[in-house]
Amino acid sequence: MRPLLILALLLSGCAAIPAVPASAPPSSVPPSPEPVVLLVKAVARGGHCVTGSTCESSLTVMSDGTWTRVVDTDKSTGTLPGPRVTALADAVAHTGLATAPPFTGTCPIAWDGQEQVLTWLADGRTVTVASCDRTFDPDDPLVVATARLQEDLA
């Protein structure tokens, strides 16, 4: 009889243990924001500036829309509106510059012109293409988007 009493006590004790919920309660910690990464960098280099040095300008746009423009020693910064960032990201996604045919002419820097260099991220890796290495199609979405943006920010 004693073993039966011990079994009854054990079973009644197990019934008093609350069940573990099927899913954990929602976390009160908000998710981490996406990291800010390079969206596109456009560099124009070459030619002779008024100062007597080689001209160079750059425009860097980050994934959060912040931008920095440097022309010789002048620097300006700002933030693009969301739709403009989306359009630029779309241009990056649809560019064909990385697989464009090789450039076979004379690089414009040979006669006081400028070379264009575009850098962006594709699948987490940095891609850089220079107009003196690959032929830049003037209708490529990234070429068009960066040229318009540079004009608008000038």
N, C-alpha and C positions, 0 to 999 in steps of 0.2 A: 504494500500500500504506500509505503514511503516513496518508492520511485515514481508512482503515479502522482503524488503530491508535488514532487520536485518538477515533473514535467508540466503540470498545470501552472505552477508559479512561473516557470520559464516562458510558457506560451502567453500568459497574461502580461508579462513584462514586455514582450516583443510587441504586443498590440499597442502599448502606450508610447512607443517610439514614433514620432511624426514621420511621415513620408517625405522624401527629398523631392522638391519641385522638379517637374520634367524639364524646365528650362530656367536658366539663371535670369534674375531680374535685369531689366535694361540698365546699362551703365549710365551713370550721370555725368561721365567724362565725355566731352565732345570729341569727335574724331579729329585727328591732327590735320591741319591744312596741307594741301598739296605743296611740295617744295617748289620754290621759284627757280626756274632753270632758263637757260638761253632759249629764246624763240628764234631770233635771227640777228646776225651782225653783218652789216654791209660796210665795206671799206673801199674807198677810191684812193688810189695812190699813183704817184708819178706826175710828171710835168714839172715845170719850174714856176714857183710861186713868186710873188712880188718881193718877198723877203730874200730871195736868192736861194732858198732851200727847196727841197722836193716837197711838193704838195701832198697832203694826206688828210683825209677826213674819214670819220667813222660814225656809224649809227648802230647802237646796240639796243635791242628790244628784248625784255625779259617776258616770261610767260604770264606774269601778273600785269603786264602792260606798261611797266615803268621803262623809260627809255633814257639814253644818254647819247648826246650828239657832240662830237668833237671835230672842230674844223681848225686846223693848225693849232693854236693855243687857246681858242675860245671853246668853252664847254657850256652846254645847256642840258637841262633835264626836264622831265615831265612824265605824265601818265596818259596813255592812250585810252579812249573810251572802249568799253567792252566789245561793241560790234566791230571796231577796227582791229582789236586783238584777235577776235574770231576769224575775221577775213584774212589776217596775216598768217594765222595758224593753218587755215585752209590752203593758202598759197604754198606754205612749207610742205604740207601733206601732198600736194599735187605737182610739185616741181619735177622737172625732168633733167635738171642741170647735172646731177651726179652721173648720169649716163649719156650726157650730150656728146656729140662727136668732138674729137680733138680739134683745137684751134690750129690752123695751118698758116695763117697770115703772119704779118709782122706785128708784134705787140705794140699797141699805141704808145707805150712809154719810150719806145725807140725814137719817136718824133714829137716829144713834148705832150703826148696825150696821157690818158690815165687807164690803168687796169682796174677792173672791178673785181672784188673778192667777196663772196657770200659764204657765210658759215651758219649752220643750223644743226639741230639735233634730229637724227632719224633712228628710231628704235633704240634710243638711249646712247647712241654714239655720235660724236661730232663729225660733221661732213663739211669740208671746205672746198670750194670750187672757185678758181680764178679764171677770168675771161681770157687770159693769155695762155691758158692750158686747155680749156674747153670752150666750144662755141656757145655763146649766150644767145639763145633765141629771144628776140625782143618781145615775143608774145608769151614767153614762159610766165606762169602766174607769179612766181617769186620775183622775177626780174621786174615785172609790171608793178607789183605791190610795193617793193622796196623803193623803186624810182618815184612812185607817187608819194610815198611817205616822206622821202627825203625832200621832195619839192614842197610838200605841205609844212614841213618843220623848218624850212629855210627862212 
